[in-house]
Amino acid sequence: MIPLLDLKTQYLAIKAEIDEAVLGVLGSGEYILGRNVRAFEEEFAAYCGGGECIAVNSGTSALHLAFLAAGIGAGDEVITPPMTFIATTAAIAYAGATPIFVDVDDATGNIDPSLIEQKITSRTKAIVPVHLHGRMADMTPIVEIARRKNLLVIEDAAQAHGAEYRGGRAGSFGDIACFSFYAGKNLGACGEGGAALSDNPDFVKRMRLLRDWGAEEKYRSIELGYNYRMDGIQGAILRVKLRHLEDWTRARMAHAAAYDEALDSLGIKRPPTPAVGDRHVYHVYATRVARREAVRKVMVDSRIGVGMHYPIPVHLQPAFKDLGYRPGDFPVAEQIADETLSLPIYPELTTAQRDRVCSALAQAVAPERLALEAI
């Protein structure tokens, strides 16, 4: 079996470092926040190119705090794409604001900047581009629109640790950027974790306050806050993994290049090659195939783990039915949702495993095989 993701193998590769870090926290008694979390905040901010980092317990919490710190709430609108994990939109709703969806670019799945301005109203407060699958959104026009319209930009960089756009790192373009360290991310905790990043001191101060019960000092809360603190063990683990992240990213990119070559020979739509100055970090390697279910079944029968990121765009999620969207409202996102099939991609994937994936995919998309599956 070739899994879609293999976290156990990653752990075993750095087991001594992880074990030492975890035992150090257990011996210190600093289980919530503490020195390791503070050190990780400094190290991750430096990795992203500056600003201050506020470590929290999930990427969703980071987004929630970003909206609250920015003063976004009831009656406000936030522009974002429907092709994302539900957490992006859920955090907007948690803040009391209304998500306003903009369809995505067919090639990348990221928000289409050319469609943004027509959705801006007097109630719009922010644009939230999502760096889907590890490729950054087209930030230059997004930031230009935001500055001209006096809007905030909050990057959802949950999948984009170390991604680059025109030489700048994910997290360095928005007023606030939010990252997830969910276990399966390129930089993943052994559990949950997240962070917000900003160079705005007012935003930083408020997010630090709100993540810890709104308390300026112990037992003195000046406003209603949240228990969004990062565990010390996760901070220590993330410090270890951050030291390996660049090597892991290069391995992902090498696997992606090999997949690109194989898929081009099969005529399968694959992620477009990044432009000069851009870096796709391939949190997900997403192909697009017609008759996805037939192809998926062949892959699963061949003991190849595959994924669908994401099969239901957010505007069609039952949880958001009250927004009133219907099939056909965002046709590009809906088509991508119907066609996306993600292949195994992680640093520990071997060349032999990758070749098996490509071989199984070639069989799965063969015209005669698909014709039989369709009968």
QUILIN-V491014 format. One line per field, one symbol per residue. ss: DSSP state (2 for helix, 1 for strand, 0 for the rest). burial: b if it has 16 or more other ideal C-beta (glycine too) atoms within 10 Angstrom, else e. A space follows every 50 residues. Layout:
# QUILIN-V491014
ss = ???
burial = ???
This chain:
# QUILIN-V491014
ss = 01000022222220222222222222220001002222222222222200 01111100222222222220000000111110000022222222000111 11010000001022202220000111110102220000222222222200 01111100000001100110000001111100000000000001111100 22222222222100111001100000101012222222222222222222 22222222222222220010000000001000001111000222222222 20010010000002220222222000000022222222211110000000 2222222222222220222222220
burial = ebeebbeeebeeeeeebbeebbeebeeeebeebbebbeebbebbbebbbe bbbbbbbbbbbbbbbbbbbbebeeebbbbbbbbbbbbbbbbbbbbebbbb bbbbbeebbbbbbebbeeebeeebbbbbbbbbbbbbbbbeebbebbeeee bbbbbbbbbbbbbbbeebbbbbbbbbbbbbbbeebbbbbbebbbbbbbeb eebbebbbbbbbbeeeeeeeeeeebbebbbbbbbbbbbbbbbebbeebbe bbbebbebbeebbeeeebbbbeebeeebbbbbbbbbbbbeebebbbebbe ebebbbbbbbeebbbbbeebeebebeeebbebbbebbbbbbbbbbbbbbe eebbebbbebbeebbeeeebeeeee
